[in-house]
Amino acid sequence: MTVTVADVMTPDPIVVHPETPLNEAIKLIAERRISGLPVVDADGKLVGVLSEADLMWRETGPTPPPYIMILDSVIYLENPGKHERELHKALGQTVGEVMTGKKEIVTTKPSQTLQSAAKLMHDRDTTRLPVLDDSGKVIGILTRGDIVRHLAVE
């Protein structure tokens, strides 16, 4: 029998909204001992994910872009816009200001095989996959821990 994402995922995950105060989301992550939260709009559709990695900017701060000076001109060796985004994350007060946006998130469907979802997680080096229904609503989350627990009962 083929095992699907729906068989192993955590259904109805804890979610937050972009306007949720960041401190509230941090407390949820710490109290529930989870590594991230799906961020949804008013309709329950995925707009981003808030992860521990997103929160590290609060402690580490952004790294200024490397540059060289020639005469009185500054030439950036990296896009200075990246530094600006990192600074915005470090100073953010709401989930929406700090989260990783939907374009950068890998998702899955409940009908996908567990094997292909696990390969996707491995290939994309991600710790979680939000599980979306056909309308884009978050109905579950598949984590590495869910897969390991499944392996333990096989």
C-alpha positions in Angstrom: 0.0 0.0 0.0 1.3 3.5 -0.9 1.6 5.8 2.0 0.5 9.4 1.3 1.2 12.8 2.9 -2.3 12.7 4.3 -1.5 9.5 6.2 1.5 11.0 8.0 1.0 14.8 8.2 -0.1 16.7 11.2 -3.6 17.9 10.4 -5.0 21.4 11.3 -1.6 22.9 12.2 -1.3 26.0 14.4 -1.2 29.0 12.1 -0.6 32.7 12.4 -1.6 35.7 10.3 0.7 38.4 8.8 -0.6 41.0 11.3 0.1 38.7 14.3 2.5 40.5 16.7 5.9 38.8 16.3 6.4 38.3 20.1 3.1 36.3 20.2 4.3 34.0 17.4 7.7 33.6 19.1 5.9 32.5 22.3 3.8 30.0 20.3 6.9 28.5 18.7 8.7 28.2 22.1 5.7 26.9 24.1 4.7 24.3 21.5 8.3 23.3 20.7 7.9 23.7 17.0 10.3 25.0 14.5 7.9 27.1 12.4 4.4 28.2 11.7 2.4 28.5 8.4 1.2 32.1 7.9 -2.3 32.4 6.4 -4.6 35.1 5.2 -8.2 35.6 6.4 -9.4 32.7 4.0 -6.8 30.3 5.4 -4.7 30.4 2.3 -0.9 30.2 2.7 1.0 33.5 2.4 4.2 32.5 4.0 6.0 30.6 6.8 7.6 31.9 9.9 10.6 29.7 10.9 13.3 29.7 13.5 15.7 30.8 10.7 13.6 33.9 10.1 13.8 34.7 13.8 17.6 34.4 13.9 17.9 37.9 12.3 16.7 39.4 15.6 19.8 38.1 17.4 22.4 38.1 14.7 21.4 41.2 12.8 22.1 41.7 9.1 25.5 41.6 7.5 26.3 44.8 5.6 27.0 44.1 2.0 30.7 44.0 0.9 31.9 47.1 -1.0 35.0 48.8 -2.3 35.7 52.5 -2.5 37.3 54.0 -5.6 38.0 57.6 -5.2 34.8 58.9 -3.5 32.5 56.3 -5.0 31.1 53.2 -3.2 30.8 50.1 -5.3 28.7 47.4 -3.7 29.9 43.8 -4.5 26.4 42.4 -3.5 23.0 43.8 -4.1 22.4 46.4 -1.3 18.7 45.6 -1.5 19.4 42.2 0.2 20.9 44.0 3.2 17.8 46.2 3.4 15.5 43.2 3.4 17.6 41.6 6.1 17.5 44.8 8.2 13.8 44.9 7.8 13.5 41.3 9.1 15.7 42.1 12.1 13.6 45.1 13.0 10.2 43.6 12.2 7.4 43.7 14.7 4.8 41.5 13.0 4.9 38.1 11.4 4.3 39.6 8.0 7.5 41.7 8.2 9.7 38.7 9.2 8.2 35.6 7.5 9.5 33.9 4.4 7.1 34.7 1.5 5.0 32.2 -0.4 7.2 32.4 -3.5 10.1 30.8 -1.6 8.1 28.0 0.1 7.8 24.5 -1.1 4.4 22.9 -0.5 2.7 19.6 -1.0 -0.8 18.1 -1.5 -2.3 15.4 0.8 -2.4 12.9 -2.1 1.3 13.1 -2.8 3.2 10.0 -1.9 5.2 10.2 1.3 8.3 9.0 -0.6 8.1 11.9 -3.1 7.4 14.4 -0.4 10.4 13.2 1.6 12.6 13.4 -1.5 11.3 17.0 -2.1 12.1 17.9 1.5 15.6 16.4 1.1 16.3 18.0 -2.3 15.1 21.4 -1.2 16.7 21.2 2.2 13.5 22.1 4.1 12.3 20.9 7.4 8.6 21.2 6.7 6.1 21.2 3.9 2.7 23.0 4.3 0.0 20.7 3.0 -2.5 22.6 0.8 -5.9 21.6 -0.5 -6.9 22.4 -4.1 -8.0 26.0 -3.2 -4.6 26.8 -1.5 -5.8 26.5 2.1 -3.5 25.0 4.7 -4.9 21.7 5.9 -1.8 20.2 7.4 1.9 20.2 7.8 4.5 17.5 7.1 7.7 17.8 9.0 10.8 15.7 9.2 9.7 14.6 12.6 6.4 13.2 11.1 8.4 11.1 8.7 10.7 9.8 11.4 7.8 8.9 13.6 6.2 7.0 10.6 9.4 5.1 10.1 9.5 4.1 13.7 6.1 2.4 13.5 6.7 0.6 10.2 
